[in-house]
Amino acid sequence: EIQKTMVNAKEFQQEQQYAIYKKEYDSLYESILNFPFVEEYLELLENVNQSLLQVTQVIETKINGVLN
C-alpha cells in the first residue's frame, strides 16, 4: 500500500507527500530485509525479471526481423 501511495504521489507531482511515503517505504523495506531469505528471494526475483526481459527482447527481434 505504501508503495502504491508513493507512486501515486510521484505521478501527481506531490513532492512533499512523496518524500514522506518514500521515507516510510524505505523504513519498511529495511525491516523486511531482516526476515530470513527475503534478500535472497528479492535477488532471485530480480534475476528472473532480467531473464524474462532478455527473452522478450529476443522474441521481439525475431518477430521484427520476419516482418521486415
VMD Tcl script that draws the C-alpha trace (Angstrom):
set ca {
  {0.00 0.00 0.00}
  {2.79 2.41 0.86}
  {4.45 1.71 -2.48}
  {1.19 2.46 -4.32}
  {0.66 5.75 -2.47}
  {4.29 6.66 -3.05}
  {3.97 6.05 -6.80}
  {0.69 7.98 -6.95}
  {2.22 10.94 -5.13}
  {5.12 10.97 -7.58}
  {2.76 10.66 -10.57}
  {0.69 13.62 -9.39}
  {3.85 15.63 -8.58}
  {3.17 15.82 -4.85}
  {6.83 16.01 -3.88}
  {6.35 16.57 -0.15}
  {3.94 13.65 0.16}
  {6.24 11.53 -2.00}
  {9.17 12.23 0.32}
  {7.10 11.20 3.35}
  {5.90 8.00 1.71}
  {9.38 7.22 0.39}
  {10.86 7.51 3.87}
  {8.16 5.21 5.27}
  {8.65 2.77 2.38}
  {12.42 2.68 2.90}
  {11.93 2.02 6.61}
  {9.52 -0.85 5.95}
  {11.79 -2.25 3.24}
  {14.75 -2.30 5.62}
  {12.71 -4.08 8.29}
  {11.53 -6.68 5.74}
  {15.13 -7.43 4.80}
  {15.69 -8.66 8.35}
  {13.50 -11.70 7.71}
  {15.39 -14.83 6.64}
  {15.55 -15.49 2.90}
  {13.87 -12.21 1.91}
  {17.04 -10.72 0.48}
  {17.73 -13.96 -1.40}
  {14.14 -14.01 -2.69}
  {14.40 -10.41 -3.93}
  {17.67 -11.19 -5.68}
  {16.14 -14.24 -7.38}
  {13.12 -12.18 -8.37}
  {15.39 -9.62 -9.99}
  {17.26 -12.37 -11.87}
  {14.01 -13.86 -13.16}
  {12.78 -10.44 -14.27}
  {16.04 -9.81 -16.13}
  {15.78 -13.21 -17.84}
  {12.20 -12.51 -18.90}
  {13.24 -9.14 -20.29}
  {16.01 -10.77 -22.34}
  {13.65 -13.44 -23.67}
  {11.13 -10.75 -24.60}
  {13.80 -8.79 -26.44}
  {14.93 -11.86 -28.39}
  {11.34 -12.67 -29.38}
  {10.67 -9.07 -30.44}
  {13.87 -9.01 -32.50}
  {12.98 -12.26 -34.28}
  {9.40 -11.13 -34.99}
  {10.54 -7.74 -36.26}
  {13.13 -9.47 -38.47}
  {10.45 -11.63 -40.04}
  {8.08 -8.68 -40.52}
  {10.73 -6.52 -42.14}
}
mol new
graphics top color blue
foreach p $ca { graphics top sphere $p radius 0.5 }
foreach p [lrange $ca 0 end-1] q [lrange $ca 1 end] { graphics top cylinder $p $q radius 0.2 }
display resetview
